[in-house]
Amino acid sequence: MLKKVVPVLSKEQTTGIIVTSSGMGYTHAPGCVTYAASKGFVNYLIQGIQSEKMGANIDICLNTPGFTSTPMILGKSIPMSTTTVEPV
């Protein structure tokens, strides 16, 4: 998709792309390895595209929100966090 979108957007005066991923792409937790790996791929792909498009008229923003209390991470200790996520 990016191969199709970036050349079209490059023709615009100024434009931007916002990609939402997850902070989990920079860490891991037991039982969340596949999710973390998929988000890690997205995070580093976008960072690579950002570096290749330096000076171009495309702003690429990677949004990696923090953790939310979901069943996937409840009760797990996440390495970059000093606390365990508990239900609210």
Secondary structure, DSSP 4 states (H G I P E B T S, - for coil): -HHHHHHHHHTSSSEEEEEE--GGGGS--TT-HHHHHHHHHHHHHHHHHHHHTTTSSEEEEEE-------TTTTTPBPTT-SSB----
